[in-house]
């Protein structure tokens, strides 16, 4: 009986070894980059007395951190990416026939975080580079830091909010030893919102462009 048990255990281990060898953990790469995001309008606001104001973000430096791995589809990787920036916020009043608009006044720096999930679609190689397309969607969160806004005695205080975004981009990478050096440009597509009415502007939303350069660092050996 003891010999039978030992033999059965040995057979089970021998059968499990090839199966375990066939299980492949896809390689994971850490993405770290720095770049620039452009500015543009953020929101429209109505005050109780009637004037309409708008907020806008100036161009700012953006930090990028993400993880990328292979997908079941050949030539397509999956990327989870976080982009962070602290743009300067400008506040301006929309002009009327009686009172023309003035140049927006800068208030302070706000926080913007964008989390996206993308498919990185690899294209045919061009010389020594590996170009790719990015296509995905995510969430963009605006942190307006209300305490600073109140301290500056502004006519209104914006509320923090999050909104869905679509993400499209184009990049290329070069192998530099163990790492890959990459550059990419992308656009976040959002809807322009008027929070005073709760409606979206019928005009198509704005595009936020960004340019990033950085490294892809493999986390496996």
N, C-alpha and C positions, 0 to 999 in steps of 0.2 A: 504493500500500500504506500509506504514511504517512497519507494523508488518510483512508483507511478506518479505521485504528486510532484516529485522533483523533475521528472521527465516532462510532465505537462507544463510546469512553470518555465522550463527551459525553452520549450516549443513556443509558449506565449511570448516570451521575451524576444526570441528570434523573429517571430512574426511581427512584433510591434516595432522592431528597429527599422526595417525598411519603410514602414508607414510613417514613422517619425521623421525619417530622412527626407521624405517627400513633402513634408509640411515646411513651406518657405515663408518666413516673415519678410514682408516687403521692406526694402530699405527706406529709411526716413532721413530727410535732410532738413536741417535748421536753416531758415532764411532770415538774414539780418541785413537791413539796408537803411539808407538815409536819402532823402530827396526833398522835393519842393512841391507844394500844392498851390494851385491858384486861388484867387479870391472870387467873391461874388455875393449877390444878395442872399439873405437867409430867410427873413420873414417880413410880413407887413403887419402893422398894428394900428388899431383905432383907439383913440383916447376918448373919455366921456365928453370932452369939450368939442370934439369933432376933428382935430387935425389927424392926419395919417402919417405914421412914421415907418421907416424901414431900417433893418439891420443888415449889415454886410460884413463879411470876413475879408481881411487883407491876405495876400499870399503869405505862406509860412513854411518853415522847415517841418518835415514830417519824418517820423521814425517808423520803421516797418519791422515786424517780427512775426515769423510764421513757421509752419511745418508743412512739408511736402512729401508725398509718398506715391508709389505706383498704384494704378487702379487695375481692375480686371480687364480693361480695354487696352489693347496694345497701342503704345504711342500717346497715351493720355495719363497724366498725373493728376492727383487731387491735392489742393492746397488750401489750408486754413490760415488766414492771414489777419493780423491786427495792425492798423495804421493809427498813429497818434500824432496830433499837432496841437499847438497853442496859438492860434491866429489872433491878431489884434482885431477887436470888434469895433466897427464904426456905426454911428447912429445918425440918421438924417431924417429930415421932414420932407414929405412929398409936397411939391409946390402946387399952388392954385393960381387962378387968374389974378387974384388980389395980392398974393404973397408968393413970389417965386421961391423955388427950392434953394437952400443953401448947401454948401459943401458939407458932407458928413463929418461929424466930430468923432475922434477916436475916444473910446471909453476905457478899455482894459483888455487883457488877454483872456480868452475863453479856452475851454478844452473841447476837442473833437476826437472821438474814437470811432473807428469804422472796422467792423468785423465782417469778413467776407469768406465764402467758400467757393472756390473756383476750380474749373477744369483747365489744366494746362495742356494744350494740344500741340504736340511737337510737329514741326514742319521739316521738310528736307534741309539738310545741312547746307550752309553757305560758306565756302572756304573753311575756316577753322571755327566758325560759330554755329550754335544750335538755336535757331529761332523758334518761337512758340507763340501761340495765341492764348489769351486768358478770357474766360467767359464764366460768369457766376452771379451771385446775388448775396446780399447780406443786410446788416443793420448799421445805421449811422446814428450815434448818440451825441447830442449837443449838451454840454455842461456850461451854462451861462454864468455860474458863480454869482448868484443873486446878491450876496452881501456887498460885493463891490458895486453892483449896479445901484443898490439903495444908497450907499454912501456917496455916490456921485450925484444924487438928487436928480435923476432922470425922470421924464414924465411917465414912464411905465417900467415894469420889471418883467422881462421875458421868463418863461417857464422852461425848465429842462425838458427835453423831449427826444424821442427816438423815431426813426422812420426807415422804411425799407428802401433799399437801393439796388440798382442793377450795376454790374461791373464788367467792363470790357477793356482789354489791354493787348499790347504787343510787346514782346521782349526778345532778347537773345542772350546766350551764355557762352562763355569760353572756359575751357578746362585749364586750370592753373595748378597742376599737381593734384593734391588731394581735394582741393576745393574747386568750385565753379564761380567765376566772376560774372555777374549779370547786370544788364541795364534794361529798363522797361518803362514804357509810358502807358498810362491807363486813364480811364474816365469813369467817374461815378455819375449815374443818371438818377436824378431825383425829381420830385414834383414840387413846385413852388407853392407854398401854403400861406393862407391868410388866417392866422389863428383867431382873429377877432370875430370872424364869421363862422369858423370851423370848416370852411370850404377850400378846395384846391382851385388854384387859378386855372381857367380853361386853356390858357396858353401853355404849350409844352414846357416841361420843367427845365432846370438849368443843368449844365454839365460841369463837373469839377474835374479838372485835369491835374495829373500828377506825374512826376518823373522821378524814378528811383534807381539808385545803383547800390550794389552790395555783393554779398557772398552767399553761396549755398554750401553748407557745411554738413557732410554726412555724419550721422550719429551712430552708424554701425561700423563694425570692423570687417 
